[in-house]
């Protein structure tokens, strides 16, 4: 599995704020408080924003972000279709700062695919963070996927010029098939629920709000992941690099790192594991040493 060297900058602390900027793709995943202050003029590079759900720690940064960056057709903000908070915020923002009306708001449903570039899409995936009827789109995870056209084996030996001629005469789909390659996964807020969801993911940004089971999760509350559950999943599937996020601020950096190292050992995890510590903006995360180096 090939891992792209994405330049990823992020901040993520449960309850307070979460945002991740994938600079190479002009992609902002969630827009918690402080995203503009954290990115400064780089926030101008954001083309598309994907908000996982309507909890305030994932969206209140949009007010200032849009005030600074809204211009004709930009940014495009994608949000779970059945969360009323987003139309309300769009309306308020457009009154508060008139030019913010230039931003585009697009409702998203599970299974929707949005083009970031000619060959790169974002897929919306339903998750169980917010309990909602199955036909309601209220909480999403995202997958960044590269689309590839692969020459069918029966044409593989042909010269390039011959392939080009066939493609021109008979159409691209006659000689090639489309395949999909995941580049990056982002859990948003979500319990660990479906191991297959993140299998074959080169870079996985996953939440791990709690380090262990000592904090019983309330039955009715929105559902989160525990570090040990995340690590057990990662040990059972194919992940290239793991970035853990959304830790509760009750934990110190030392406690978080110790718990990660313990889980790596327990599950024999030797892929690079990074973490975004509470209260800290981590810049170009993958350029640093992993916790388990
Ligand atoms: Zn959250």
Boltz pocket constraint, residues with backbone or C-beta under 6 A from the ligand:
constraints:
  - pocket:
      binder: B
      contacts: [[A, 13], [A, 14], [A, 15], [A, 18], [A, 55], [A, 57], [A, 58], [A, 189], [A, 246]]
      max_distance: 6.0
